[in-house]
Amino acid sequence: MILDTNIVLYHLQGRLKDSLYGTDYSVSFVTEIELLSFPSLTADEESTIRRLLAEDVSVLGLTEGIKDAAIELRKDHRLAVADAIIAATARVSGRVLLTNDLQLRAVLANGAQGVDLL
């Protein structure tokens, strides 16, 4: 499964009803950038995020296939660049995107699912 940025944030905040542990998760490199670029990020928060990315999930980079799919998704659905890349990463890798973003869930249909929050 691919985790959208919002799901990782919910996980870090302890807001997920069900734990993410025990499953093979990945994130797009875009999620890594989004997580680490919050202006108010403290050193402890950055350390926690870096540890999560190094130990608990794999970070998927940009490939030609992801780039092409992101272009099509952006053109067809007017997605923001970051959302198009994250959705394309899920689509090209053949994995389900966990997201609470309703637009991404609509675009990916059966290729995306939401999570319950506390």
N, C-alpha and C positions, 0 to 999 in steps of 0.2 A: 504494500500500500504506500501511496505517496501522501505525505502530510502537507496540507496548506499551512501557511504562516499562522493563520488564526488558531489552528488546532495546536500547534506547538506552543503558542502563547497561552492558551487555555491550560495545557499540560503544565507549563512552568508555573502558572498561577494556582494550580491545584483545583481547577474548576471543572474538570472532566468527570462525568459520572462513572465511566469505566476507564480503568487504567490502560495505558498504551503498552505496558510491558508484556513481553512474551510473543510478540509478532515482529516480523521483518519489516521495518519501516525505512523509507527514504524521503528525502526532501530535494527540491530543486536548488541549484546554486542561488537562485533568486531569493528563496526563503532564507538561506544563510545570510545573504547581504541584508535583507530586510531586518532580520533579527539582530544583527550586529551593528546596525547603523542608526538605531534610535538615539537621538541627541542626549537624552537624559539617562542613558544606560550607565549603571554604576559598574565599578570594577568587579564586584562580586557577581552581579548579574551577567556580565560578559563572560566571566570564568565559568559560570553554570551553563551558559549557552554553548560555549566552546567545548565543554566536557560532554554535553549531550550530543553535539554534532560529531565528536570524535569517537564516542563510545557506544551510543545507543541508536544512531541512525546513519545511513550512508547518504552522502551528498552527491547528487547526479549533476554532471556538467552539461554543457551545451554541445549538441551534435547537429549535424546537417539535418537529420530527420526532425529533431525537435525544433530547429529554426524554421524549417519549411512549414511544419504543422502550426507553429505559433503565428506565422504570417497569415495562414489561412484562417485560423480562429479569430485573429484580430480583425481581419477584413470582413469575415462573415458575421461576427457577433459584436463588433465594436468593443472588444475587451481592452483593458489597459495592457500595456506591454508586459508588465510583471505577471498579471493574471493569465495572459495568453501563453507565456512561457511555462508557467506552472501547470496549466491545463494540458499543454502540448507534451510536457514531460510525462504526465500520467498516461495520456493517450498513446504516445509512441512506445512507452515501456510496457504497455498492456496491463497496467496496474490501476486499481481504483484510487481515486483522489478522495481523501477525507477532508471535507471542508464544510463550514457553515455559511459560506458565501452562496446565496441563492442563485445569483447569476451563473456562477461556475457550475453549480449542480444542474441548472437547466440546460446549459450548453453541453455538458458531458452526459446528461441523462443517467443511463445505467452505469456509466463509468465514474460516478461520484456518489458519495453518501455523506450525510451529516452525522453529528454526534450529539449526545445528550449532555447538558451541563447541569452542574449542581445548583 
